[in-house]
């Protein structure tokens, strides 16, 4: 019997956190013909999407490179909207990329973008790369040109892209090989154990994954703890948790009676992950982590109670309580 348990999660937002709108001034694109292997979106056993971020990297044909188009950021836009009917709804991702030029090179864009099945990479103002185009459905690309009107008019070559996908433009943190060099040459910190291949026309292929490892020393509010199981009580408010390791994935911090789950994206090629927030007493925090290369297996790593009291430390200094659980961590030092 299939496991139909809910995959829904809480969606939190911190007051005052800025959300910067818009896209950056350069987009990258390539024909799907030149893609030998696709990164993967992760699903559960029922085919339900587990993350909007790709695992793995795009693998291109020999000598194939991502090409770029410089755009006017203030006139360009990436949007997504639902389409279809229950239970087969998908997302229609739309990119409007406005290039200012109308010369022969800009005009030639119509010849190699129209009637071609392409993939586009768009960087948002937070530095995250979004993918417009899927290995499952074709991408529609059209080019329009405007030579302007009168002395105060403006010229433009506009690339309109429509691509169906399982979620709003998925995130991609992998390698982007361009004529100018490689972006993220070390590859995607999220690696999978399987791959989708070439332009949606064939199947199979693989990409090597790396099993995550986690250091047992974690910084909580800047204080080092050796973590395992139940840490007991730590004095709140809890404002930061820093985790280090290698190839880390699927890290989340759960609190408020399991009603809030904050997902923490590892940085520096999967070697660091920092959660920031403000959790006050009384409360309980549990930290979860991925245990395999593709992030499909998740375990609760450690938990602790957020307390409001201060207990004397061994040298007479006030220190957070580490609790008396046999599996608990130990207070080590202060930065």
C-alpha positions as CSV (number, residue, x, y, z in Angstrom):
1,X,0.0,0.0,0.0
2,X,1.5,3.4,-0.9
3,X,2.6,5.8,1.8
4,X,0.2,8.8,1.3
5,X,1.4,10.8,4.3
6,X,1.4,14.5,3.7
7,X,4.5,16.2,2.3
8,X,3.3,19.7,3.2
9,X,5.5,22.0,5.2
10,X,5.2,25.3,7.1
11,X,6.3,28.4,5.2
12,X,7.8,31.0,7.5
13,X,9.0,34.5,6.8
14,X,10.9,36.8,9.2
15,X,9.6,40.3,9.6
16,X,12.0,42.8,8.0
17,X,13.7,40.3,5.8
18,X,14.2,42.0,2.4
19,X,13.1,40.2,-0.7
20,X,14.9,41.8,-3.7
21,X,12.8,41.8,-6.9
22,X,14.0,41.5,-10.4
23,X,16.6,39.6,-12.4
24,X,20.3,40.4,-13.3
25,X,21.5,41.7,-16.6
26,X,22.8,38.6,-18.2
27,X,21.0,35.3,-19.0
28,X,22.5,32.1,-20.4
29,X,20.9,29.7,-22.9
30,X,21.7,26.5,-24.8
31,X,19.8,24.2,-27.1
32,X,18.6,21.0,-25.5
33,X,20.3,19.1,-28.3
34,X,23.6,20.0,-26.7
35,X,22.6,18.6,-23.3
36,X,23.8,15.0,-22.7
37,X,22.6,14.7,-19.2
38,X,20.2,16.7,-17.0
39,X,20.3,17.4,-13.3
40,X,17.4,16.0,-11.4
41,X,14.5,17.2,-9.3
42,X,14.0,15.0,-6.3
43,X,10.7,13.1,-5.8
44,X,9.3,10.7,-3.2
45,X,8.0,7.2,-4.0
46,X,4.7,8.6,-5.1
47,X,6.3,11.0,-7.6
48,X,5.7,14.1,-5.4
49,X,8.2,16.8,-5.7
50,X,10.4,17.1,-2.6
51,X,12.5,20.2,-3.5
52,X,12.5,23.0,-6.1
53,X,16.3,22.7,-6.4
54,X,18.1,20.5,-8.9
55,X,20.6,17.9,-7.8
56,X,23.6,17.3,-10.1
57,X,24.9,19.2,-13.0
58,X,24.1,19.8,-16.7
59,X,26.5,17.7,-18.8
60,X,27.0,19.1,-22.3
61,X,28.3,17.7,-25.6
62,X,32.0,18.1,-26.3
63,X,32.8,21.8,-27.1
64,X,29.2,22.9,-26.3
65,X,29.0,26.0,-24.2
66,X,26.2,28.1,-22.6
67,X,25.8,31.3,-24.6
68,X,24.8,34.6,-23.0
69,X,22.4,37.4,-23.8
70,X,22.8,40.8,-22.1
71,X,19.4,42.3,-21.2
72,X,17.9,45.4,-19.7
73,X,17.2,44.2,-16.2
74,X,14.5,46.8,-15.5
75,X,12.4,45.7,-18.5
76,X,12.9,42.0,-18.1
77,X,10.9,39.6,-15.9
78,X,10.6,36.0,-14.9
79,X,7.1,34.8,-13.8
80,X,5.3,31.5,-13.1
81,X,1.7,30.5,-13.0
82,X,-0.3,27.3,-12.6
83,X,-1.9,25.6,-15.6
84,X,-4.0,22.5,-16.2
85,X,-6.5,20.8,-14.0
86,X,-6.4,18.7,-10.9
87,X,-4.7,16.3,-10.5
88,X,-2.4,17.1,-13.4
89,X,-1.5,20.7,-12.8
90,X,1.9,22.0,-13.7
91,X,3.6,25.4,-13.8
92,X,4.1,27.6,-16.8
93,X,7.3,29.6,-16.4
94,X,7.6,32.7,-18.5
95,X,10.7,34.8,-19.2
96,X,10.7,38.1,-20.9
97,X,14.3,39.1,-21.7
98,X,14.7,42.5,-23.3
99,X,18.0,43.1,-25.2
100,X,18.6,46.7,-26.2
101,X,20.2,46.1,-29.6
102,X,18.5,45.8,-33.0
103,X,21.6,45.3,-35.2
104,X,22.4,42.3,-37.4
105,X,23.6,40.2,-34.6
106,X,20.5,40.9,-32.5
107,X,18.3,40.3,-35.5
108,X,20.0,36.9,-36.1
109,X,18.8,35.7,-32.7
110,X,15.4,35.0,-34.3
111,X,17.1,32.4,-36.6
112,X,18.6,30.3,-33.8
113,X,16.1,30.9,-31.0
114,X,12.8,30.6,-32.9
115,X,11.8,26.9,-33.6
116,X,14.5,25.6,-31.3
117,X,14.0,23.8,-28.0
118,X,16.2,25.8,-25.6
119,X,17.0,26.1,-21.9
120,X,17.6,29.4,-20.2
121,X,19.4,30.2,-16.9
122,X,18.3,33.4,-15.1
123,X,20.0,34.9,-12.0
124,X,17.8,36.6,-9.5
125,X,18.9,39.5,-7.3
126,X,19.8,37.1,-4.4
127,X,22.3,35.4,-6.7
128,X,20.2,32.2,-7.2
129,X,20.1,30.7,-10.7
130,X,16.7,29.7,-12.0
131,X,16.1,27.3,-14.9
132,X,13.5,28.0,-17.6
133,X,13.1,24.8,-19.6
134,X,12.6,21.2,-18.7
135,X,13.6,17.8,-20.1
136,X,10.0,16.7,-19.9
137,X,8.3,19.3,-22.0
138,X,9.4,21.5,-25.0
139,X,10.3,25.2,-24.6
140,X,8.7,27.8,-26.8
141,X,11.0,30.7,-27.7
142,X,9.9,33.7,-29.8
143,X,11.8,36.8,-30.8
144,X,10.2,40.2,-31.3
145,X,11.9,43.4,-32.4
146,X,11.1,47.1,-32.1
147,X,13.1,49.8,-33.9
148,X,11.5,52.5,-31.8
149,X,9.3,55.5,-32.7
150,X,10.4,59.1,-33.1
151,X,13.3,60.9,-31.4
152,X,12.3,59.7,-27.9
153,X,11.5,56.1,-28.7
154,X,13.6,53.1,-27.7
155,X,14.9,50.0,-29.5
156,X,14.7,46.5,-28.3
157,X,14.9,42.8,-29.3
158,X,12.7,40.9,-26.9
159,X,13.1,37.2,-26.3
160,X,9.9,35.6,-24.9
161,X,10.2,32.1,-23.4
162,X,7.4,29.8,-22.2
163,X,8.3,26.5,-20.5
164,X,6.2,24.0,-18.6
165,X,7.8,22.5,-15.4
166,X,6.8,20.8,-12.2
167,X,7.4,23.9,-10.1
168,X,8.2,27.6,-10.6
169,X,11.6,27.9,-12.4
170,X,13.8,25.4,-10.5
171,X,17.0,26.4,-8.7
172,X,20.4,25.3,-10.1
173,X,23.7,25.6,-8.3
174,X,25.8,23.5,-10.6
175,X,28.5,24.2,-13.2
176,X,27.8,26.6,-16.1
177,X,30.4,26.2,-18.8
178,X,30.6,29.3,-21.0
179,X,33.0,30.6,-23.6
180,X,34.5,32.9,-21.0
181,X,35.1,30.1,-18.5
182,X,33.2,28.0,-16.0
183,X,30.8,29.3,-13.3
184,X,30.8,27.1,-10.2
185,X,33.5,24.9,-11.6
186,X,33.4,22.6,-8.6
187,X,29.9,21.5,-9.5
188,X,26.6,21.3,-7.7
189,X,27.0,20.7,-3.9
190,X,23.7,18.7,-4.2
191,X,24.6,15.6,-6.2
192,X,22.3,12.8,-7.2
193,X,22.8,9.1,-8.1
194,X,20.9,9.1,-11.3
195,X,20.4,11.4,-14.3
196,X,18.0,12.3,-17.1
197,X,19.6,12.5,-20.5
198,X,19.7,14.4,-23.7
199,X,16.8,16.6,-24.6
200,X,14.1,14.3,-23.2
201,X,14.7,11.9,-26.1
202,X,16.4,9.1,-24.3
203,X,16.8,7.7,-20.7
204,X,19.5,6.4,-18.4
205,X,22.8,7.9,-17.5
206,X,24.2,8.7,-14.1
207,X,26.2,11.3,-12.2
208,X,28.4,10.4,-9.3
209,X,27.1,11.5,-5.9
210,X,29.0,12.1,-2.6
211,X,27.7,10.9,0.7
212,X,27.3,13.9,3.1
213,X,29.3,14.2,6.3
214,X,28.7,16.5,9.3
215,X,31.1,17.8,11.9
216,X,29.8,16.9,15.4
217,X,30.8,20.4,16.7
218,X,28.0,22.9,16.0
219,X,27.9,26.6,16.9
220,X,24.6,27.6,18.6
221,X,24.5,31.4,19.4
222,X,28.3,31.4,18.7
223,X,28.9,28.7,21.4
224,X,30.4,25.3,20.4
225,X,28.5,22.2,21.3
226,X,29.3,18.5,20.7
227,X,26.0,17.3,19.3
228,X,24.3,13.9,19.5
229,X,20.7,13.1,20.3
230,X,19.3,15.3,23.0
231,X,21.4,18.4,24.1
232,X,19.1,19.1,27.0
233,X,18.4,22.8,27.7
234,X,20.2,25.8,26.1
235,X,19.3,29.3,27.2
236,X,17.4,31.4,24.6
237,X,16.7,33.2,22.6
238,X,18.3,31.1,20.0
239,X,19.4,33.3,17.1
240,X,21.9,31.2,15.1
241,X,23.0,27.6,14.4
242,X,26.1,27.0,12.3
243,X,26.8,23.6,10.9
244,X,29.9,22.5,8.9
245,X,30.8,19.4,7.0
246,X,31.0,18.3,3.4
247,X,28.4,17.6,0.7
248,X,25.7,18.5,3.2
249,X,22.1,18.5,2.1
250,X,18.5,18.7,3.3
251,X,19.2,20.6,6.5
252,X,16.2,22.0,8.3
253,X,15.5,23.6,11.7
254,X,12.1,22.7,13.2
255,X,10.5,24.5,16.2
256,X,7.2,25.9,17.6
257,X,5.7,22.4,18.3
258,X,6.8,21.2,14.8
259,X,4.7,23.9,13.2
260,X,7.6,25.8,11.6
261,X,10.4,24.2,9.5
262,X,13.1,26.4,8.2
263,X,15.2,24.9,5.4
264,X,18.8,25.8,5.4
265,X,20.7,25.9,2.1
266,X,24.4,24.8,2.5
267,X,26.9,27.3,1.0
268,X,30.6,27.1,0.0
269,X,30.1,23.9,-2.0
270,X,28.1,22.2,0.8
271,X,30.6,22.8,3.6
272,X,28.7,25.4,5.7
273,X,25.1,25.9,6.6
274,X,23.9,28.7,8.9
275,X,20.4,29.2,10.2
276,X,19.4,32.6,11.7
277,X,16.1,33.4,13.5
278,X,14.8,34.2,16.9
279,X,13.3,31.3,18.9
280,X,12.4,32.2,22.5
281,X,11.6,30.1,25.6
282,X,9.7,27.9,26.1
283,X,10.3,26.0,23.0
284,X,12.1,23.0,21.5
285,X,14.3,22.9,18.4
286,X,15.2,19.9,16.4
287,X,17.7,19.8,13.5
288,X,17.3,17.4,10.6
289,X,19.8,16.4,7.9
290,X,20.1,14.4,4.7
291,X,22.1,11.2,5.1
292,X,22.6,10.0,1.5
293,X,24.0,11.5,-1.7
294,X,20.7,12.5,-3.3
295,X,19.1,13.8,-0.1
296,X,16.2,11.4,-0.2
297,X,16.8,10.0,3.3
298,X,16.4,12.5,6.1
299,X,17.0,11.9,9.9
300,X,16.6,14.0,13.0
301,X,20.1,14.7,14.1
302,X,19.8,16.4,17.4
303,X,17.3,18.4,19.5
304,X,17.3,20.7,22.5
305,X,15.0,22.7,24.7
306,X,15.1,26.5,24.6
307,X,15.2,27.7,28.2
308,X,15.0,31.0,29.9
309,X,17.3,30.5,32.9
310,X,21.0,30.8,33.5
311,X,22.9,28.2,35.4
312,X,26.4,28.6,37.0
313,X,29.2,27.2,34.9
314,X,32.0,25.0,36.3
315,X,34.3,28.0,36.8
316,X,31.6,30.2,38.3
317,X,30.8,31.9,35.0
318,X,27.2,31.9,33.8
319,X,26.8,29.4,31.0
320,X,23.9,27.7,29.2
321,X,22.7,24.4,30.7
322,X,23.7,21.4,28.7
323,X,21.1,19.2,30.3
324,X,21.6,15.8,31.9
325,X,20.5,13.5,29.0
326,X,22.9,10.6,28.7
327,X,23.1,11.2,24.9
328,X,23.4,14.9,25.3
329,X,26.1,17.2,24.0
330,X,28.6,19.1,26.1
331,X,29.3,22.8,26.5
332,X,32.8,23.4,25.1
333,X,33.8,27.0,24.8
334,X,32.7,30.5,24.0
335,X,33.9,32.5,21.1
